[in-house]
Amino acid sequence: GGLISFFFQHWDWGIGLLGLAAALAFPGYLIRYFYRTQIKLEQSLHRFLHECRDHIQRLGNANDDAHWAALVDQFHEKALRLIVDYYRYRSNDDDVGAAIRLAERIDEQDCYVTKARVNLDPSRQHSSEPLPFDKGLANALREQESQGVFVIDDVHKAAKQAGWFETRNDKLDDVRAQLAAPINGWDGDSKSMFGILYVSSKAVCAFTTSPTEAMKMFADAHRR
């Protein structure tokens, strides 16, 4: 009762003390928050590396080409889910999605075809289009010697610029910001870009300040 009476009599002191207590508690909250986030990031990377290791072992035990191809498809799906988890923790964004395109030859044209996607609009599966080697983002990555990561702040705006190869799915709202990294490997004695790894968000500029090292590592893990 005496403490409550003191606060009523000296309300200005009481407010000041409450403010001081909040100021002292806030840094502790931030430290705990960042520590827990860092732990989640490390755990997601650990799970990803374990999946890569297990994938290599499974491929070694494949019975035939069909079994091998099915295992590769399963790996793409599992790997994308782990990549999405990583970027969800890093950006505190539940709307992160991911996709992977791999090289194919369709109607005598070399292009990149989406093979797996996670946490994206299901309608993409029915309206997806191949991305030609020499068009849009694929061409831009190849002109950079298939190195680095492209950070796209707003896909809708980028689609209106010269040089972008627009597809039907570019109009959907589940992908606004995007990271894109080349998947490279060796084709005989020469290095080739076998695919493109994408990470996306519904939020514009979601990856503007995001480090790109992890994206490069995730793309490298898909090398042939």
Rosetta constraint file for C-alpha pairs under 8 A:
AtomPair CA 1 CA 5 HARMONIC 6.12 0.50
AtomPair CA 2 CA 6 HARMONIC 6.09 0.50
AtomPair CA 3 CA 7 HARMONIC 6.38 0.50
AtomPair CA 4 CA 8 HARMONIC 6.36 0.50
AtomPair CA 5 CA 9 HARMONIC 6.17 0.50
AtomPair CA 6 CA 10 HARMONIC 5.88 0.50
AtomPair CA 6 CA 11 HARMONIC 7.84 0.50
AtomPair CA 7 CA 11 HARMONIC 5.00 0.50
AtomPair CA 7 CA 13 HARMONIC 7.30 0.50
AtomPair CA 7 CA 14 HARMONIC 5.25 0.50
AtomPair CA 10 CA 14 HARMONIC 6.33 0.50
AtomPair CA 11 CA 15 HARMONIC 6.13 0.50
AtomPair CA 12 CA 16 HARMONIC 6.24 0.50
AtomPair CA 13 CA 17 HARMONIC 6.13 0.50
AtomPair CA 14 CA 18 HARMONIC 6.18 0.50
AtomPair CA 15 CA 19 HARMONIC 6.09 0.50
AtomPair CA 16 CA 20 HARMONIC 6.13 0.50
AtomPair CA 17 CA 21 HARMONIC 6.13 0.50
AtomPair CA 18 CA 22 HARMONIC 6.21 0.50
AtomPair CA 19 CA 23 HARMONIC 6.11 0.50
AtomPair CA 20 CA 24 HARMONIC 6.16 0.50
AtomPair CA 21 CA 25 HARMONIC 6.12 0.50
AtomPair CA 22 CA 26 HARMONIC 5.99 0.50
AtomPair CA 23 CA 27 HARMONIC 7.30 0.50
AtomPair CA 24 CA 28 HARMONIC 7.38 0.50
AtomPair CA 25 CA 29 HARMONIC 6.42 0.50
AtomPair CA 26 CA 30 HARMONIC 6.29 0.50
AtomPair CA 27 CA 31 HARMONIC 6.14 0.50
AtomPair CA 28 CA 32 HARMONIC 6.24 0.50
AtomPair CA 29 CA 33 HARMONIC 6.07 0.50
AtomPair CA 30 CA 34 HARMONIC 6.09 0.50
AtomPair CA 31 CA 35 HARMONIC 5.97 0.50
AtomPair CA 32 CA 36 HARMONIC 6.07 0.50
AtomPair CA 33 CA 37 HARMONIC 6.18 0.50
AtomPair CA 34 CA 38 HARMONIC 6.02 0.50
AtomPair CA 35 CA 39 HARMONIC 6.25 0.50
AtomPair CA 36 CA 40 HARMONIC 6.28 0.50
AtomPair CA 37 CA 41 HARMONIC 6.19 0.50
AtomPair CA 37 CA 89 HARMONIC 6.31 0.50
AtomPair CA 37 CA 90 HARMONIC 7.17 0.50
AtomPair CA 38 CA 42 HARMONIC 6.17 0.50
AtomPair CA 39 CA 43 HARMONIC 6.10 0.50
AtomPair CA 40 CA 44 HARMONIC 6.11 0.50
AtomPair CA 40 CA 86 HARMONIC 7.82 0.50
AtomPair CA 40 CA 89 HARMONIC 6.69 0.50
AtomPair CA 41 CA 45 HARMONIC 6.26 0.50
AtomPair CA 41 CA 86 HARMONIC 5.76 0.50
AtomPair CA 41 CA 89 HARMONIC 6.36 0.50
AtomPair CA 41 CA 90 HARMONIC 6.89 0.50
AtomPair CA 42 CA 46 HARMONIC 6.07 0.50
AtomPair CA 43 CA 47 HARMONIC 6.18 0.50
AtomPair CA 44 CA 48 HARMONIC 6.18 0.50
AtomPair CA 44 CA 82 HARMONIC 6.39 0.50
AtomPair CA 44 CA 83 HARMONIC 7.82 0.50
AtomPair CA 44 CA 85 HARMONIC 6.70 0.50
AtomPair CA 44 CA 86 HARMONIC 5.64 0.50
AtomPair CA 45 CA 49 HARMONIC 6.23 0.50
AtomPair CA 45 CA 82 HARMONIC 7.88 0.50
AtomPair CA 45 CA 86 HARMONIC 7.11 0.50
AtomPair CA 46 CA 50 HARMONIC 6.22 0.50
AtomPair CA 47 CA 51 HARMONIC 6.16 0.50
AtomPair CA 47 CA 82 HARMONIC 7.33 0.50
AtomPair CA 48 CA 52 HARMONIC 6.34 0.50
AtomPair CA 48 CA 79 HARMONIC 6.56 0.50
AtomPair CA 48 CA 82 HARMONIC 5.99 0.50
AtomPair CA 48 CA 83 HARMONIC 7.55 0.50
AtomPair CA 49 CA 53 HARMONIC 6.28 0.50
AtomPair CA 50 CA 54 HARMONIC 6.13 0.50
AtomPair CA 51 CA 55 HARMONIC 5.90 0.50
AtomPair CA 51 CA 75 HARMONIC 7.86 0.50
AtomPair CA 51 CA 78 HARMONIC 7.86 0.50
AtomPair CA 51 CA 79 HARMONIC 7.26 0.50
AtomPair CA 52 CA 56 HARMONIC 6.43 0.50
AtomPair CA 52 CA 221 HARMONIC 7.15 0.50
AtomPair CA 53 CA 57 HARMONIC 6.61 0.50
AtomPair CA 54 CA 58 HARMONIC 6.18 0.50
AtomPair CA 55 CA 59 HARMONIC 6.18 0.50
AtomPair CA 55 CA 71 HARMONIC 7.74 0.50
AtomPair CA 55 CA 75 HARMONIC 6.63 0.50
AtomPair CA 56 CA 60 HARMONIC 6.34 0.50
AtomPair CA 57 CA 61 HARMONIC 6.64 0.50
AtomPair CA 58 CA 62 HARMONIC 6.41 0.50
AtomPair CA 58 CA 71 HARMONIC 7.36 0.50
AtomPair CA 59 CA 68 HARMONIC 6.02 0.50
AtomPair CA 59 CA 71 HARMONIC 6.84 0.50
AtomPair CA 59 CA 72 HARMONIC 7.93 0.50
AtomPair CA 62 CA 67 HARMONIC 5.69 0.50
AtomPair CA 62 CA 68 HARMONIC 5.28 0.50
AtomPair CA 62 CA 71 HARMONIC 7.97 0.50
AtomPair CA 63 CA 67 HARMONIC 5.98 0.50
AtomPair CA 63 CA 68 HARMONIC 7.25 0.50
AtomPair CA 64 CA 68 HARMONIC 6.17 0.50
AtomPair CA 65 CA 69 HARMONIC 6.11 0.50
AtomPair CA 66 CA 70 HARMONIC 6.23 0.50
AtomPair CA 67 CA 71 HARMONIC 6.25 0.50
AtomPair CA 68 CA 72 HARMONIC 6.36 0.50
AtomPair CA 69 CA 73 HARMONIC 6.35 0.50
AtomPair CA 70 CA 74 HARMONIC 6.28 0.50
AtomPair CA 71 CA 75 HARMONIC 6.18 0.50
AtomPair CA 72 CA 76 HARMONIC 6.35 0.50
AtomPair CA 73 CA 77 HARMONIC 6.54 0.50
AtomPair CA 73 CA 115 HARMONIC 7.56 0.50
AtomPair CA 73 CA 116 HARMONIC 7.60 0.50
AtomPair CA 74 CA 78 HARMONIC 6.26 0.50
AtomPair CA 75 CA 79 HARMONIC 5.79 0.50
AtomPair CA 76 CA 80 HARMONIC 6.04 0.50
AtomPair CA 76 CA 100 HARMONIC 7.62 0.50
AtomPair CA 76 CA 115 HARMONIC 7.88 0.50
AtomPair CA 76 CA 116 HARMONIC 6.34 0.50
AtomPair CA 77 CA 81 HARMONIC 6.41 0.50
AtomPair CA 77 CA 116 HARMONIC 5.99 0.50
AtomPair CA 77 CA 117 HARMONIC 7.10 0.50
AtomPair CA 77 CA 118 HARMONIC 7.24 0.50
AtomPair CA 78 CA 82 HARMONIC 6.46 0.50
AtomPair CA 79 CA 83 HARMONIC 6.18 0.50
AtomPair CA 80 CA 84 HARMONIC 6.07 0.50
AtomPair CA 80 CA 98 HARMONIC 5.98 0.50
AtomPair CA 80 CA 99 HARMONIC 6.89 0.50
AtomPair CA 80 CA 116 HARMONIC 7.94 0.50
AtomPair CA 80 CA 117 HARMONIC 7.18 0.50
AtomPair CA 80 CA 118 HARMONIC 6.36 0.50
AtomPair CA 81 CA 85 HARMONIC 6.26 0.50
AtomPair CA 81 CA 98 HARMONIC 7.79 0.50
AtomPair CA 81 CA 118 HARMONIC 6.32 0.50
AtomPair CA 82 CA 86 HARMONIC 6.33 0.50
AtomPair CA 83 CA 87 HARMONIC 6.47 0.50
AtomPair CA 83 CA 98 HARMONIC 7.49 0.50
AtomPair CA 83 CA 218 HARMONIC 7.39 0.50
AtomPair CA 84 CA 88 HARMONIC 6.00 0.50
AtomPair CA 84 CA 96 HARMONIC 6.03 0.50
AtomPair CA 84 CA 97 HARMONIC 5.89 0.50
AtomPair CA 84 CA 98 HARMONIC 6.30 0.50
AtomPair CA 84 CA 118 HARMONIC 7.71 0.50
AtomPair CA 84 CA 199 HARMONIC 7.43 0.50
AtomPair CA 85 CA 89 HARMONIC 6.28 0.50
AtomPair CA 86 CA 90 HARMONIC 6.22 0.50
AtomPair CA 87 CA 91 HARMONIC 5.87 0.50
AtomPair CA 87 CA 92 HARMONIC 7.74 0.50
AtomPair CA 87 CA 93 HARMONIC 7.59 0.50
AtomPair CA 87 CA 96 HARMONIC 6.83 0.50
AtomPair CA 88 CA 92 HARMONIC 5.23 0.50
AtomPair CA 88 CA 93 HARMONIC 4.92 0.50
AtomPair CA 88 CA 94 HARMONIC 5.70 0.50
AtomPair CA 88 CA 95 HARMONIC 7.67 0.50
AtomPair CA 88 CA 96 HARMONIC 6.06 0.50
AtomPair CA 89 CA 93 HARMONIC 7.22 0.50
AtomPair CA 91 CA 206 HARMONIC 7.80 0.50
AtomPair CA 93 CA 201 HARMONIC 7.81 0.50
AtomPair CA 95 CA 119 HARMONIC 7.48 0.50
AtomPair CA 95 CA 174 HARMONIC 7.89 0.50
AtomPair CA 95 CA 201 HARMONIC 5.55 0.50
AtomPair CA 95 CA 202 HARMONIC 5.96 0.50
AtomPair CA 95 CA 203 HARMONIC 7.94 0.50
AtomPair CA 96 CA 119 HARMONIC 7.01 0.50
AtomPair CA 96 CA 199 HARMONIC 7.05 0.50
AtomPair CA 96 CA 200 HARMONIC 5.52 0.50
AtomPair CA 96 CA 201 HARMONIC 4.55 0.50
AtomPair CA 96 CA 202 HARMONIC 7.18 0.50
AtomPair CA 97 CA 117 HARMONIC 7.53 0.50
AtomPair CA 97 CA 118 HARMONIC 5.59 0.50
AtomPair CA 97 CA 119 HARMONIC 4.76 0.50
AtomPair CA 97 CA 120 HARMONIC 5.64 0.50
AtomPair CA 97 CA 175 HARMONIC 7.90 0.50
AtomPair CA 97 CA 199 HARMONIC 5.78 0.50
AtomPair CA 97 CA 200 HARMONIC 5.09 0.50
AtomPair CA 97 CA 201 HARMONIC 6.16 0.50
AtomPair CA 98 CA 117 HARMONIC 5.62 0.50
AtomPair CA 98 CA 118 HARMONIC 5.33 0.50
AtomPair CA 98 CA 119 HARMONIC 6.94 0.50
AtomPair CA 98 CA 120 HARMONIC 7.37 0.50
AtomPair CA 98 CA 197 HARMONIC 7.60 0.50
AtomPair CA 98 CA 198 HARMONIC 5.39 0.50
AtomPair CA 98 CA 199 HARMONIC 4.35 0.50
AtomPair CA 98 CA 200 HARMONIC 5.94 0.50
AtomPair CA 99 CA 114 HARMONIC 7.02 0.50
AtomPair CA 99 CA 115 HARMONIC 7.66 0.50
AtomPair CA 99 CA 116 HARMONIC 5.60 0.50
AtomPair CA 99 CA 117 HARMONIC 4.07 0.50
AtomPair CA 99 CA 118 HARMONIC 6.35 0.50
AtomPair CA 99 CA 197 HARMONIC 6.16 0.50
AtomPair CA 99 CA 198 HARMONIC 5.13 0.50
AtomPair CA 99 CA 199 HARMONIC 6.66 0.50
AtomPair CA 100 CA 114 HARMONIC 5.64 0.50
AtomPair CA 100 CA 115 HARMONIC 5.90 0.50
AtomPair CA 100 CA 116 HARMONIC 5.60 0.50
AtomPair CA 100 CA 117 HARMONIC 6.54 0.50
AtomPair CA 100 CA 195 HARMONIC 7.14 0.50
AtomPair CA 100 CA 196 HARMONIC 5.80 0.50
AtomPair CA 100 CA 197 HARMONIC 4.68 0.50
AtomPair CA 100 CA 198 HARMONIC 6.08 0.50
AtomPair CA 101 CA 112 HARMONIC 5.34 0.50
AtomPair CA 101 CA 113 HARMONIC 4.84 0.50
AtomPair CA 101 CA 114 HARMONIC 4.06 0.50
AtomPair CA 101 CA 115 HARMONIC 5.65 0.50
AtomPair CA 101 CA 116 HARMONIC 7.48 0.50
AtomPair CA 101 CA 195 HARMONIC 5.24 0.50
AtomPair CA 101 CA 196 HARMONIC 5.16 0.50
AtomPair CA 101 CA 197 HARMONIC 6.58 0.50
AtomPair CA 102 CA 112 HARMONIC 4.99 0.50
AtomPair CA 102 CA 113 HARMONIC 5.38 0.50
AtomPair CA 102 CA 114 HARMONIC 6.47 0.50
AtomPair CA 102 CA 115 HARMONIC 6.65 0.50
AtomPair CA 102 CA 194 HARMONIC 5.79 0.50
AtomPair CA 102 CA 195 HARMONIC 4.10 0.50
AtomPair CA 102 CA 196 HARMONIC 6.61 0.50
AtomPair CA 103 CA 110 HARMONIC 7.01 0.50
AtomPair CA 103 CA 111 HARMONIC 5.64 0.50
AtomPair CA 103 CA 112 HARMONIC 4.41 0.50
AtomPair CA 103 CA 113 HARMONIC 6.35 0.50
AtomPair CA 103 CA 193 HARMONIC 7.98 0.50
AtomPair CA 103 CA 194 HARMONIC 5.25 0.50
AtomPair CA 103 CA 195 HARMONIC 5.59 0.50
AtomPair CA 104 CA 110 HARMONIC 5.92 0.50
AtomPair CA 104 CA 111 HARMONIC 5.57 0.50
AtomPair CA 104 CA 112 HARMONIC 5.96 0.50
AtomPair CA 104 CA 113 HARMONIC 6.63 0.50
AtomPair CA 105 CA 109 HARMONIC 5.35 0.50
AtomPair CA 105 CA 110 HARMONIC 4.48 0.50
AtomPair CA 105 CA 111 HARMONIC 6.10 0.50
AtomPair CA 106 CA 110 HARMONIC 6.45 0.50
AtomPair CA 106 CA 111 HARMONIC 7.12 0.50
AtomPair CA 109 CA 132 HARMONIC 7.27 0.50
AtomPair CA 110 CA 132 HARMONIC 6.11 0.50
AtomPair CA 110 CA 133 HARMONIC 5.83 0.50
AtomPair CA 111 CA 130 HARMONIC 5.96 0.50
AtomPair CA 111 CA 131 HARMONIC 5.23 0.50
AtomPair CA 111 CA 132 HARMONIC 4.02 0.50
AtomPair CA 111 CA 133 HARMONIC 4.91 0.50
AtomPair CA 112 CA 130 HARMONIC 5.60 0.50
AtomPair CA 112 CA 131 HARMONIC 5.00 0.50
AtomPair CA 112 CA 132 HARMONIC 6.27 0.50
AtomPair CA 112 CA 133 HARMONIC 6.84 0.50
AtomPair CA 112 CA 138 HARMONIC 7.98 0.50
AtomPair CA 112 CA 195 HARMONIC 6.46 0.50
AtomPair CA 112 CA 196 HARMONIC 7.75 0.50
AtomPair CA 113 CA 129 HARMONIC 7.21 0.50
AtomPair CA 113 CA 130 HARMONIC 4.89 0.50
AtomPair CA 113 CA 131 HARMONIC 6.57 0.50
AtomPair CA 114 CA 128 HARMONIC 7.36 0.50
AtomPair CA 114 CA 130 HARMONIC 7.38 0.50
AtomPair CA 120 CA 124 HARMONIC 7.58 0.50
AtomPair CA 120 CA 174 HARMONIC 6.26 0.50
AtomPair CA 120 CA 175 HARMONIC 7.86 0.50
AtomPair CA 121 CA 174 HARMONIC 6.27 0.50
AtomPair CA 123 CA 127 HARMONIC 6.66 0.50
AtomPair CA 124 CA 128 HARMONIC 5.50 0.50
AtomPair CA 124 CA 169 HARMONIC 6.25 0.50
AtomPair CA 127 CA 168 HARMONIC 6.62 0.50
AtomPair CA 127 CA 169 HARMONIC 6.61 0.50
AtomPair CA 128 CA 167 HARMONIC 7.72 0.50
AtomPair CA 128 CA 168 HARMONIC 7.28 0.50
AtomPair CA 128 CA 169 HARMONIC 6.46 0.50
AtomPair CA 129 CA 167 HARMONIC 6.50 0.50
AtomPair CA 129 CA 168 HARMONIC 7.59 0.50
AtomPair CA 131 CA 135 HARMONIC 6.94 0.50
AtomPair CA 131 CA 136 HARMONIC 7.72 0.50
AtomPair CA 131 CA 138 HARMONIC 7.11 0.50
AtomPair CA 131 CA 165 HARMONIC 7.56 0.50
AtomPair CA 132 CA 136 HARMONIC 7.91 0.50
AtomPair CA 132 CA 138 HARMONIC 7.14 0.50
AtomPair CA 133 CA 138 HARMONIC 5.61 0.50
AtomPair CA 133 CA 139 HARMONIC 5.90 0.50
AtomPair CA 134 CA 138 HARMONIC 6.56 0.50
AtomPair CA 134 CA 139 HARMONIC 4.64 0.50
AtomPair CA 135 CA 139 HARMONIC 4.99 0.50
AtomPair CA 135 CA 140 HARMONIC 7.76 0.50
AtomPair CA 135 CA 163 HARMONIC 7.28 0.50
AtomPair CA 135 CA 164 HARMONIC 7.24 0.50
AtomPair CA 135 CA 165 HARMONIC 5.82 0.50
AtomPair CA 136 CA 140 HARMONIC 6.31 0.50
AtomPair CA 136 CA 163 HARMONIC 5.46 0.50
AtomPair CA 136 CA 164 HARMONIC 4.24 0.50
AtomPair CA 136 CA 165 HARMONIC 4.27 0.50
AtomPair CA 136 CA 166 HARMONIC 7.73 0.50
AtomPair CA 137 CA 141 HARMONIC 6.14 0.50
AtomPair CA 137 CA 164 HARMONIC 6.57 0.50
AtomPair CA 137 CA 165 HARMONIC 7.19 0.50
AtomPair CA 138 CA 142 HARMONIC 6.26 0.50
AtomPair CA 138 CA 196 HARMONIC 7.76 0.50
AtomPair CA 139 CA 143 HARMONIC 6.09 0.50
AtomPair CA 140 CA 144 HARMONIC 6.51 0.50
AtomPair CA 141 CA 145 HARMONIC 6.69 0.50
AtomPair CA 141 CA 146 HARMONIC 4.99 0.50
AtomPair CA 141 CA 147 HARMONIC 6.91 0.50
AtomPair CA 141 CA 150 HARMONIC 7.93 0.50
AtomPair CA 141 CA 181 HARMONIC 7.93 0.50
AtomPair CA 141 CA 182 HARMONIC 6.84 0.50
AtomPair CA 142 CA 146 HARMONIC 4.69 0.50
AtomPair CA 142 CA 147 HARMONIC 7.93 0.50
AtomPair CA 142 CA 193 HARMONIC 7.44 0.50
AtomPair CA 144 CA 148 HARMONIC 7.78 0.50
AtomPair CA 146 CA 182 HARMONIC 5.69 0.50
AtomPair CA 146 CA 183 HARMONIC 7.98 0.50
AtomPair CA 146 CA 184 HARMONIC 7.25 0.50
AtomPair CA 146 CA 193 HARMONIC 6.40 0.50
AtomPair CA 147 CA 181 HARMONIC 7.69 0.50
AtomPair CA 147 CA 182 HARMONIC 6.71 0.50
AtomPair CA 148 CA 181 HARMONIC 6.52 0.50
AtomPair CA 148 CA 182 HARMONIC 7.56 0.50
AtomPair CA 148 CA 216 HARMONIC 7.14 0.50
AtomPair CA 149 CA 179 HARMONIC 6.68 0.50
AtomPair CA 149 CA 180 HARMONIC 5.63 0.50
AtomPair CA 149 CA 181 HARMONIC 4.70 0.50
AtomPair CA 149 CA 182 HARMONIC 7.48 0.50
AtomPair CA 149 CA 212 HARMONIC 6.47 0.50
AtomPair CA 149 CA 215 HARMONIC 7.37 0.50
AtomPair CA 149 CA 216 HARMONIC 7.02 0.50
AtomPair CA 150 CA 179 HARMONIC 5.71 0.50
AtomPair CA 150 CA 180 HARMONIC 5.13 0.50
AtomPair CA 150 CA 181 HARMONIC 6.50 0.50
AtomPair CA 151 CA 177 HARMONIC 7.85 0.50
AtomPair CA 151 CA 178 HARMONIC 6.07 0.50
AtomPair CA 151 CA 179 HARMONIC 4.84 0.50
AtomPair CA 151 CA 180 HARMONIC 6.74 0.50
AtomPair CA 151 CA 207 HARMONIC 6.84 0.50
AtomPair CA 151 CA 208 HARMONIC 6.80 0.50
AtomPair CA 152 CA 158 HARMONIC 7.50 0.50
AtomPair CA 152 CA 177 HARMONIC 5.62 0.50
AtomPair CA 152 CA 178 HARMONIC 5.02 0.50
AtomPair CA 152 CA 179 HARMONIC 6.25 0.50
AtomPair CA 152 CA 205 HARMONIC 7.54 0.50
AtomPair CA 152 CA 207 HARMONIC 7.89 0.50
AtomPair CA 152 CA 208 HARMONIC 7.88 0.50
AtomPair CA 153 CA 176 HARMONIC 7.19 0.50
AtomPair CA 153 CA 177 HARMONIC 4.74 0.50
AtomPair CA 153 CA 178 HARMONIC 6.60 0.50
AtomPair CA 153 CA 204 HARMONIC 5.75 0.50
AtomPair CA 153 CA 205 HARMONIC 4.26 0.50
AtomPair CA 153 CA 206 HARMONIC 7.02 0.50
AtomPair CA 153 CA 207 HARMONIC 7.05 0.50
AtomPair CA 153 CA 208 HARMONIC 6.43 0.50
AtomPair CA 154 CA 158 HARMONIC 6.20 0.50
AtomPair CA 154 CA 176 HARMONIC 5.02 0.50
AtomPair CA 154 CA 177 HARMONIC 4.96 0.50
AtomPair CA 154 CA 178 HARMONIC 7.50 0.50
AtomPair CA 154 CA 204 HARMONIC 5.42 0.50
AtomPair CA 154 CA 205 HARMONIC 6.49 0.50
AtomPair CA 155 CA 159 HARMONIC 5.96 0.50
AtomPair CA 155 CA 170 HARMONIC 6.90 0.50
AtomPair CA 155 CA 175 HARMONIC 7.03 0.50
AtomPair CA 155 CA 176 HARMONIC 5.01 0.50
AtomPair CA 155 CA 177 HARMONIC 6.02 0.50
AtomPair CA 155 CA 178 HARMONIC 7.13 0.50
AtomPair CA 156 CA 160 HARMONIC 7.02 0.50
AtomPair CA 156 CA 170 HARMONIC 6.69 0.50
AtomPair CA 156 CA 171 HARMONIC 6.67 0.50
AtomPair CA 156 CA 176 HARMONIC 6.57 0.50
AtomPair CA 157 CA 161 HARMONIC 7.09 0.50
AtomPair CA 158 CA 164 HARMONIC 6.85 0.50
AtomPair CA 159 CA 164 HARMONIC 5.58 0.50
AtomPair CA 159 CA 165 HARMONIC 7.16 0.50
AtomPair CA 159 CA 166 HARMONIC 5.63 0.50
AtomPair CA 159 CA 170 HARMONIC 7.11 0.50
AtomPair CA 160 CA 164 HARMONIC 7.23 0.50
AtomPair CA 166 CA 170 HARMONIC 6.38 0.50
AtomPair CA 167 CA 171 HARMONIC 7.78 0.50
AtomPair CA 168 CA 172 HARMONIC 7.90 0.50
AtomPair CA 170 CA 175 HARMONIC 7.60 0.50
AtomPair CA 173 CA 202 HARMONIC 6.46 0.50
AtomPair CA 174 CA 201 HARMONIC 6.81 0.50
AtomPair CA 174 CA 202 HARMONIC 4.95 0.50
AtomPair CA 175 CA 200 HARMONIC 5.64 0.50
AtomPair CA 175 CA 201 HARMONIC 5.41 0.50
AtomPair CA 175 CA 202 HARMONIC 5.06 0.50
AtomPair CA 175 CA 203 HARMONIC 7.90 0.50
AtomPair CA 176 CA 200 HARMONIC 7.04 0.50
AtomPair CA 176 CA 201 HARMONIC 5.94 0.50
AtomPair CA 176 CA 202 HARMONIC 5.02 0.50
AtomPair CA 176 CA 203 HARMONIC 5.95 0.50
AtomPair CA 176 CA 204 HARMONIC 5.36 0.50
AtomPair CA 176 CA 205 HARMONIC 7.95 0.50
AtomPair CA 177 CA 200 HARMONIC 5.57 0.50
AtomPair CA 177 CA 201 HARMONIC 5.29 0.50
AtomPair CA 177 CA 202 HARMONIC 6.56 0.50
AtomPair CA 177 CA 203 HARMONIC 6.17 0.50
AtomPair CA 177 CA 204 HARMONIC 5.03 0.50
AtomPair CA 177 CA 205 HARMONIC 5.56 0.50
AtomPair CA 177 CA 206 HARMONIC 5.79 0.50
AtomPair CA 177 CA 207 HARMONIC 6.77 0.50
AtomPair CA 178 CA 198 HARMONIC 6.78 0.50
AtomPair CA 178 CA 199 HARMONIC 5.67 0.50
AtomPair CA 178 CA 200 HARMONIC 4.26 0.50
AtomPair CA 178 CA 201 HARMONIC 6.50 0.50
AtomPair CA 178 CA 206 HARMONIC 7.88 0.50
AtomPair CA 178 CA 207 HARMONIC 7.07 0.50
AtomPair CA 179 CA 198 HARMONIC 5.57 0.50
AtomPair CA 179 CA 199 HARMONIC 5.09 0.50
AtomPair CA 179 CA 200 HARMONIC 6.25 0.50
AtomPair CA 179 CA 207 HARMONIC 7.20 0.50
AtomPair CA 179 CA 215 HARMONIC 7.89 0.50
AtomPair CA 180 CA 196 HARMONIC 6.60 0.50
AtomPair CA 180 CA 197 HARMONIC 5.65 0.50
AtomPair CA 180 CA 198 HARMONIC 4.62 0.50
AtomPair CA 180 CA 199 HARMONIC 6.66 0.50
AtomPair CA 181 CA 196 HARMONIC 5.68 0.50
AtomPair CA 181 CA 197 HARMONIC 5.26 0.50
AtomPair CA 181 CA 198 HARMONIC 6.66 0.50
AtomPair CA 181 CA 215 HARMONIC 6.83 0.50
AtomPair CA 181 CA 216 HARMONIC 6.50 0.50
AtomPair CA 181 CA 219 HARMONIC 6.33 0.50
AtomPair CA 182 CA 193 HARMONIC 6.32 0.50
AtomPair CA 182 CA 194 HARMONIC 7.73 0.50
AtomPair CA 182 CA 195 HARMONIC 6.02 0.50
AtomPair CA 182 CA 196 HARMONIC 4.62 0.50
AtomPair CA 182 CA 197 HARMONIC 6.33 0.50
AtomPair CA 182 CA 219 HARMONIC 6.55 0.50
AtomPair CA 183 CA 193 HARMONIC 5.67 0.50
AtomPair CA 183 CA 194 HARMONIC 5.60 0.50
AtomPair CA 183 CA 195 HARMONIC 4.76 0.50
AtomPair CA 183 CA 196 HARMONIC 5.37 0.50
AtomPair CA 183 CA 197 HARMONIC 6.73 0.50
AtomPair CA 183 CA 219 HARMONIC 5.27 0.50
AtomPair CA 183 CA 220 HARMONIC 6.21 0.50
AtomPair CA 183 CA 222 HARMONIC 6.40 0.50
AtomPair CA 183 CA 223 HARMONIC 5.89 0.50
AtomPair CA 184 CA 191 HARMONIC 6.96 0.50
AtomPair CA 184 CA 192 HARMONIC 5.64 0.50
AtomPair CA 184 CA 193 HARMONIC 4.37 0.50
AtomPair CA 184 CA 194 HARMONIC 5.49 0.50
AtomPair CA 184 CA 195 HARMONIC 6.97 0.50
AtomPair CA 184 CA 220 HARMONIC 7.08 0.50
AtomPair CA 184 CA 223 HARMONIC 5.58 0.50
AtomPair CA 184 CA 224 HARMONIC 7.33 0.50
AtomPair CA 185 CA 191 HARMONIC 5.70 0.50
AtomPair CA 185 CA 192 HARMONIC 5.52 0.50
AtomPair CA 185 CA 193 HARMONIC 6.43 0.50
AtomPair CA 185 CA 194 HARMONIC 6.50 0.50
AtomPair CA 185 CA 223 HARMONIC 5.24 0.50
AtomPair CA 185 CA 224 HARMONIC 5.10 0.50
AtomPair CA 186 CA 190 HARMONIC 5.67 0.50
AtomPair CA 186 CA 191 HARMONIC 4.49 0.50
AtomPair CA 186 CA 192 HARMONIC 5.83 0.50
AtomPair CA 186 CA 224 HARMONIC 7.00 0.50
AtomPair CA 187 CA 191 HARMONIC 5.94 0.50
AtomPair CA 187 CA 192 HARMONIC 6.13 0.50
AtomPair CA 194 CA 223 HARMONIC 7.83 0.50
AtomPair CA 194 CA 224 HARMONIC 7.83 0.50
AtomPair CA 196 CA 219 HARMONIC 7.74 0.50
AtomPair CA 197 CA 219 HARMONIC 6.07 0.50
AtomPair CA 201 CA 206 HARMONIC 6.47 0.50
AtomPair CA 206 CA 210 HARMONIC 7.96 0.50
AtomPair CA 212 CA 216 HARMONIC 6.44 0.50
AtomPair CA 213 CA 217 HARMONIC 6.38 0.50
AtomPair CA 214 CA 218 HARMONIC 6.20 0.50
AtomPair CA 215 CA 219 HARMONIC 6.21 0.50
AtomPair CA 216 CA 220 HARMONIC 6.09 0.50
AtomPair CA 217 CA 221 HARMONIC 6.28 0.50
AtomPair CA 218 CA 222 HARMONIC 7.08 0.50
AtomPair CA 219 CA 223 HARMONIC 7.13 0.50
